[in-house]
Amino acid sequence: MSSLMEAAQAGALETVKVLLAQGVDVNSGDAEGTTAMIVAAEEGYGDLVRLLLQKGAAVNAADQDGWTALMAAAASGHLDIVKQLLTAQADINARTNFGLTPLMSAAAQGQLAVIQYLIEQGADLTARDNNNWTALIWAAEGHHQAVIDLLKQTRQSKG
């Protein structure tokens, strides 16, 4: 693991600043293609995400499975980071190699506040993954009743 990835994993903002000042590539990834941005988003390090964006990190960079920072933040329930990433033009309907979207990743984990925000921002409720599952099915699989109710209500209101 690179020093940048280690610092991102630890949330070491000052260390990341020093590494970037020394010329470390803000978009460098590990063997699986995971970047510091994806790690920071998943761990909930909002200040670090903000710094990486300011330093030119690719907001839609994906690992070898197609997993992005937005998906990581959504699945982990980090609403503030989801908002930061969408403001920075993250693709709200990006897909992994398996067809998962940020909405599906949040639904699978029962992240109600994130799901509400993604819906408000225009996430595709009808998207289906490679197994033909929607966010609603992912929520049902995880027994997340509040999410199920929200998704059903939203689909009905959108007709």
C-alpha positions in Angstrom: 0.0 0.0 0.0 1.3 3.4 -0.9 2.1 6.1 1.6 -0.8 8.2 0.2 -3.2 5.3 0.7 -2.0 4.6 4.2 -2.4 8.2 5.1 -5.9 8.3 3.6 -6.9 5.1 5.5 -5.8 6.7 8.7 -7.4 10.0 8.0 -4.1 11.7 8.3 -4.9 15.0 6.7 -1.6 16.7 7.4 0.4 13.8 6.1 -1.7 13.7 2.9 -1.0 17.5 2.4 2.7 16.8 2.8 2.7 13.9 0.3 0.7 15.9 -2.3 3.1 18.8 -1.8 6.0 16.4 -2.5 4.4 15.5 -5.8 2.6 12.2 -5.1 -0.1 11.7 -7.7 -3.5 12.4 -6.1 -5.1 9.8 -8.3 -2.7 7.0 -7.8 -4.3 3.8 -6.7 -3.5 0.4 -5.2 -3.3 -2.9 -7.1 -7.1 -3.0 -7.2 -7.4 0.5 -8.4 -8.7 1.9 -5.1 -7.7 5.6 -4.7 -7.3 7.8 -1.7 -10.6 9.5 -2.6 -12.5 6.2 -2.4 -10.9 5.3 0.9 -11.5 8.8 2.4 -15.2 8.7 1.3 -15.7 5.2 2.7 -14.1 6.1 6.0 -16.1 9.3 6.3 -13.1 11.8 6.3 -14.9 14.8 4.9 -12.0 17.2 5.3 -9.8 14.8 3.5 -12.3 14.4 0.6 -12.5 18.2 0.3 -8.7 18.4 0.2 -8.4 15.6 -2.4 -11.0 17.3 -4.6 -9.2 20.7 -4.3 -6.0 19.0 -5.4 -7.6 17.5 -8.5 -8.7 14.0 -7.4 -10.9 12.5 -10.1 -14.4 12.5 -8.5 -15.6 9.5 -10.7 -12.4 7.4 -10.4 -13.4 3.8 -9.9 -11.5 0.7 -8.7 -11.2 -2.5 -10.9 -14.8 -3.4 -10.0 -16.2 0.0 -10.9 -16.7 1.1 -7.2 -16.5 4.9 -6.9 -16.1 7.3 -4.0 -19.8 8.1 -4.2 -20.8 4.5 -3.9 -18.5 4.1 -0.9 -19.8 7.1 0.9 -23.4 6.2 0.1 -23.0 2.6 1.4 -21.3 3.9 4.5 -24.0 6.5 5.2 -21.7 9.5 5.0 -24.3 12.1 3.8 -22.0 15.1 4.1 -19.5 13.4 1.8 -22.3 12.3 -0.7 -23.2 15.9 -0.9 -19.6 17.0 -1.5 -19.1 14.5 -4.2 -22.4 15.3 -6.0 -21.5 19.0 -5.8 -18.2 18.1 -7.5 -20.1 16.4 -10.3 -19.9 12.8 -9.2 -22.0 10.5 -11.4 -25.2 9.8 -9.4 -26.1 6.8 -11.5 -22.6 5.4 -12.0 -22.5 1.6 -12.2 -20.1 -1.0 -11.0 -19.1 -3.9 -13.2 -22.0 -5.7 -11.5 -24.5 -2.9 -12.3 -24.7 -1.5 -8.8 -25.5 2.2 -8.5 -24.9 4.5 -5.5 -28.6 4.2 -4.7 -28.4 0.4 -4.6 -25.3 0.4 -2.5 -27.1 2.7 0.1 -30.3 0.7 -0.1 -28.4 -2.6 0.6 -27.0 -1.0 3.8 -30.2 0.7 4.9 -28.8 4.3 4.7 -32.1 6.1 4.8 -30.9 9.7 4.9 -28.5 9.1 2.0 -31.2 7.4 -0.1 -33.6 10.3 0.5 -30.9 12.8 -0.7 -30.0 10.7 -3.7 -33.6 10.5 -4.7 -34.0 14.3 -4.3 -30.9 14.7 -6.6 -32.4 12.5 -9.3 -31.0 9.0 -8.7 -32.6 6.5 -11.0 -35.1 4.5 -9.0 -35.7 2.0 -11.8 -32.1 1.1 -12.5 -31.4 -2.6 -12.4 -28.1 -4.4 -11.7 -26.8 -7.4 -13.6 -29.1 -9.7 -11.6 -32.1 -7.5 -12.5 -32.3 -6.2 -8.9 -33.4 -2.6 -8.1 -32.6 -0.5 -5.1 -36.0 -1.7 -3.6 -34.9 -5.4 -3.9 -31.6 -4.6 -2.3 -33.4 -2.9 0.6 -35.7 -5.9 0.9 -32.8 -8.3 0.9 -31.3 -6.4 3.8 -34.6 -6.2 5.7 -34.5 -2.4 5.8 -38.2 -1.6 6.2 -37.9 2.2 6.4 -35.9 2.2 3.1 -38.4 -0.1 1.5 -41.3 2.2 2.5 -39.5 5.3 1.2 -38.6 3.7 -2.1 -42.2 2.3 -2.6 -43.7 5.7 -1.6 -41.4 7.6 -4.0 -42.0 5.2 -6.9 -45.8 5.6 -6.4 -45.6 9.4 -6.2 -43.5 9.5 -9.4 -46.1 7.3 -11.1 
